[in-house]
Amino acid sequence: MAKAAAKAAPKAAKAKVETISTRQLAVQIATKNELSNKAALALLDDTIELITKHLKKGARVRLNGLGILMVRKRAARMGRNPATGEAIKIKASKKVAFRPAKELKEAI
């Protein structure tokens, strides 16, 4: 009976975390550096494009004060389908990894 009561109780609401978009970052950059919003957004889009290009090549991207972005290879492995429990093969893949800088760790 206690288990049924526990399941019926509503889950605690998670705290809503604010998400900042690229456009919002561009507006903040524009006001701080006396640029137009359009120019700041173009600058930010170009930066993201360049970071993506270098990561595709396999390079590490160091952003001083923020951290290092790099591509890590994940080997193929065996896993389980959570619905059926059936063993499945998960193919090898590449993932973007982020290692925060000391300054970022201390700031947070």
C-alpha positions in Angstrom: 0.0 0.0 0.0 2.9 2.4 0.8 4.3 1.9 -2.7 1.0 2.9 -4.3 0.8 6.0 -2.2 4.4 6.9 -3.2 3.6 6.6 -6.9 0.4 8.6 -6.6 2.2 11.6 -5.0 3.1 14.3 -7.6 6.8 14.6 -8.4 8.6 17.7 -7.1 8.7 20.4 -9.8 12.1 21.0 -11.2 13.5 24.5 -11.0 13.3 26.2 -14.4 16.7 27.0 -15.8 17.0 30.1 -18.0 18.3 29.4 -21.5 20.2 32.2 -23.4 19.9 32.2 -27.2 22.6 33.2 -29.7 20.4 36.3 -30.5 20.3 37.3 -26.9 24.1 37.0 -26.6 24.5 39.1 -29.8 22.3 41.8 -28.4 24.5 42.0 -25.2 27.7 42.0 -27.3 26.2 44.8 -29.5 25.3 47.1 -26.6 28.6 46.5 -24.8 30.8 47.1 -27.9 28.6 49.8 -29.7 27.8 47.6 -32.6 24.5 47.0 -34.4 22.5 43.9 -33.4 22.8 42.6 -36.9 26.6 43.0 -36.9 27.0 41.3 -33.5 24.8 38.4 -34.6 26.8 38.0 -37.8 30.1 38.0 -35.8 28.7 35.4 -33.3 27.4 33.2 -36.2 30.8 33.4 -37.9 32.6 32.4 -34.7 30.3 29.4 -34.2 30.8 28.4 -37.9 34.6 28.6 -37.5 34.6 26.6 -34.3 32.5 23.9 -36.0 34.8 23.8 -39.0 37.9 23.3 -36.8 36.2 20.6 -34.7 35.3 18.8 -37.9 39.0 18.7 -38.9 39.8 17.2 -35.5 41.4 20.3 -34.0 41.0 21.4 -30.4 39.6 24.8 -29.9 40.8 26.8 -26.8 38.7 29.7 -25.7 40.7 31.6 -23.0 38.8 32.0 -19.8 36.1 29.5 -21.0 37.7 26.2 -21.8 38.7 23.7 -24.5 36.3 22.1 -27.0 37.5 18.8 -28.6 36.1 15.8 -30.5 36.4 12.5 -28.7 35.9 9.1 -30.4 33.6 6.6 -28.6 34.2 3.0 -29.4 31.5 0.6 -30.5 30.0 -1.3 -27.5 27.2 -3.5 -26.4 24.2 -2.0 -24.7 20.7 -3.0 -23.7 17.3 -1.9 -25.0 15.7 -0.5 -21.8 12.2 -1.5 -23.0 12.9 -5.1 -23.9 16.2 -5.9 -22.1 17.5 -7.1 -25.5 21.3 -6.8 -26.1 22.0 -4.3 -28.9 25.2 -3.2 -30.6 25.9 0.6 -30.3 28.1 1.7 -33.2 31.2 3.9 -32.7 30.6 7.7 -32.8 32.3 11.0 -32.3 31.2 13.4 -29.4 32.1 17.0 -28.6 33.7 17.2 -25.2 34.3 20.4 -23.2 36.9 20.9 -20.6 36.3 24.0 -18.6 39.1 26.5 -17.9 40.3 27.2 -14.3 38.8 30.7 -14.5 35.4 29.3 -15.4 35.5 26.7 -12.6 36.4 29.4 -10.0 33.7 31.8 -11.3 31.0 29.2 -10.9 
